[in-house]
């Protein structure tokens, strides 16, 4: 051909031994060359050098066989196996891991490894919004703004949608469960590595499986909520409240906190006169009141019937009594319209038990002190609060 053999070789294989100018024998070596039409061709070749009388290289003799079709099929099979391995990992984590956040974190990690992405975000759709559910890596500045705009586009598109923001190439794909959009998968990497071909197929396949993962995570979250929360008021149920309070007491080594233990005054009259549906409405109202009153870090709970508790962090005795007084005022104002009659006004009686960090008082002892103080408030007349004696006091 009158050409340098290296001119036929694909650039990424230019440093490999060629049968055309080999100085040593080679056997069954794969070489990727440029076909006449510009496509890639894989040849398997064997060759021996031809040497002159003085041992100088004079040429090479050998044979090549075109195995492009077989090699492409093998590479495709390898890609399929790798994809199935990644997708199987997502499926197994969804089946075996009951922690929703952990399941989504695993799916995010798979997306990064399978696509060579710099980062990934999993979003679970909530109405028109796409709150973040799990992520690896950080997007900042313009790239983050473009990503936010890309999510609703992906939700409306059957296939992946892409965009370039600065030095980042972004790709987003919607996730489905039972043919309904429930979130979006977003991946990104350097802009000089655009998302094409098999990358798009991999991201689409992962998104299809992530849709099931998002649905499973939501289901697990609902189960967790049902197991931890009182179904009527949305407050922590008795078991969960005691478990969480146990953890708080074990970690508290200094400072003060307090338990407010209270029940409803004249609640029985509501059930007797207006019925249990009206009684349920009262309990729901108390749940709303207690949720509004609680600060971040506080624990509001319903122990059963019309008995409620509020654990308030980082307060001394005076502050705890001030919270109890506020509870008395707001309960009287908020619940009075739901009373059975004017002569039986709804309200609360509150027992306050202050806890000193590191005192060693067990949960049961603390709750019992709050309970006894609540009954002391009842004896003072409805709508009062009473402070329990300090732990260990006679």
Secondary structure, DSSP 8 states (H G I E B T S, - for coil): --S-GGGGB-GGGTTS--SSS-SS-EEEEEEEEE-TTS-EEEEEEEEEEEE-TTS-EEEEEEEEEE-HHHHHHHHHHHHHHHHHHHHHHHHHHHHH---HHHHHHHHHHHHHHHHT-SEEEEEEEETTEEEEEEEES---HHHHHHHHHHHHHHHT-SS-EEEEETTEEEEEEEEEETTEEEEEEEEEEETTS---THHHHHHHHHHHHHHHHHHHHHHHHHHHHHHHB-TTT-SB-HHHHHHHHHHHHHH--SSEEEEEEEEEETHHHHHHHH-HHHHHHHHHHHHHHHHHH--TT-EEEEEETTEEEEEE-S--HHHHHHHHHHHHHHHHHHHGGG-SBTTB--EEEEEEEEEETTS---HHHHHHHHHHHHHHHHHT-SS-EEE---TT--
